[in-house]
Amino acid sequence: MKPELAVEPLESWIQTDGKPLIIAGPCSAETEEQLCETARQLKELGAVHVIRAGVWKPRTRPGSFEGMGKAALPWIQRAKAETGLPFAVEVATPEHIELALKYGVDILWVGARTTVNPFNVQEIADALRGVDVPVLVKNPVNPDLALWVGAFERIAGAGITRMAAIHRGFSTGETSKYRNVPMWQMAIELKDMFPQLPIIGDPSHMAGKRAYLQELAQMAMDLNYDGLIVESHIDPDKAWSDAAQQLTPAAFGEMLDHLQIRQVESQNLEFQGAMEQIRAKIDNIDRQLIEVLAARMAQVEKLAEYKRDNNVTVFQPDRWKEVHETRAKLGKKMGLYPELVEEIYKIIHMESIRKQTEVMNSNIQNA
Ligand SMILES: C=C(O[C@@H]1C=C(C(=O)O)C=C[C@H]1O)C(=O)O
């Protein structure tokens, strides 16, 4: 069964004049001055639709700054009144929801550390029943699409229809130049499942460092994301949390100026004709690719029968080493991204092993 979500289009709940939705603000509300001044400078850019700030901060270890809590809520009221912009805050418990709504927070978001826990998400969903507020859901910390989807289903189950996803990247244990590995494929899969669900890129949490913000924000735009959420602080180096990834409102304005916003389609007939011709060639090449893969698998299957009849193991480390090294080298020589060929061959090899194991086991069953 294909899952379905009743989601209202972004334009119906927030006006952006066809431009990407821009949410910006400090990682944490630290002081009334810091919050209101950051909000004021962001408003001045003329490109920000929503101000964000963390009030309750889930920190990995105790002892770090955990947010100002309730004390920051009146500052939010002031920042809202002064800028006229709506405000978004992370909530992790029913109490946070109650307080945020009491103080006029317009948009709630569920953080990555909450999305991982279905008990937590359900509690939030229950607290949202009967409340008419937009809810953004960050991807879970770990790359588990089902947890992300589950959070939307639980929140939708409470009757919330104004929803969007925030893609903030994943903690994978791999070393990467980014704080959280984007794994763009995850968001693409989410979009495949729920085409109507808006996706907002969070380059700040992917990057971890301000130097990477521009490239990540551009990538999100090139993948047709509906918006961006970016951490901005009047004095980033002195920020009480996430100092390295925040940038001043002015630097954020420059970053937005450098973003290339492209269209999903073009009405240019010459362009459309060229696309059609090239895509026909790609279709043809893909058919050949699949035929070649099938031919390779047929040989693998034959080899497996010999291995079975001669009591030889499926996995052959020396041969595998030779295969993946020579193919990676060839790929590189052909100008392909080396990791591409390596990754493809890892998948081919695992399938080859699966198929051969099947052939081996067919003997056991027949014996
Ligand atoms: C096909 C074989 O079995 C396995 C699969 C390989 C492949 O698909 O290229 C290589 C080595 C083996 O681990 C083989 O032994 O050659």
PDBQT file of the ligand as one rigid body, heavy atoms in Angstrom, charges set to zero:
ROOT
HETATM    1  C1  LIG A 401      31.907 -14.643  -9.822  1.00  0.00    +0.000 C 
HETATM    2  C2  LIG A 401      32.708 -15.041  -8.812  1.00  0.00    +0.000 C 
HETATM    3  O1  LIG A 401      32.278 -15.062  -7.467  1.00  0.00    +0.000 OA
HETATM    4  C3  LIG A 401      32.340 -13.920  -6.645  1.00  0.00    +0.000 C 
HETATM    5  C4  LIG A 401      31.877 -12.791  -7.439  1.00  0.00    +0.000 C 
HETATM    6  C5  LIG A 401      32.740 -12.047  -8.195  1.00  0.00    +0.000 C 
HETATM    7  C6  LIG A 401      32.206 -11.165  -9.296  1.00  0.00    +0.000 C 
HETATM    8  O2  LIG A 401      31.005 -11.030  -9.418  1.00  0.00    +0.000 OA
HETATM    9  O3  LIG A 401      33.010 -10.631 -10.078  1.00  0.00    +0.000 OA
HETATM   10  C7  LIG A 401      34.112 -12.146  -7.928  1.00  0.00    +0.000 C 
HETATM   11  C8  LIG A 401      34.598 -12.952  -6.960  1.00  0.00    +0.000 C 
HETATM   12  C9  LIG A 401      33.773 -13.790  -6.106  1.00  0.00    +0.000 C 
HETATM   13  O4  LIG A 401      33.758 -13.232  -4.798  1.00  0.00    +0.000 OA
HETATM   14  C10 LIG A 401      34.098 -15.535  -9.037  1.00  0.00    +0.000 C 
HETATM   15  O5  LIG A 401      34.565 -16.283  -8.204  1.00  0.00    +0.000 OA
HETATM   16  O6  LIG A 401      34.678 -15.112 -10.047  1.00  0.00    +0.000 OA
ENDROOT
TORSDOF 0
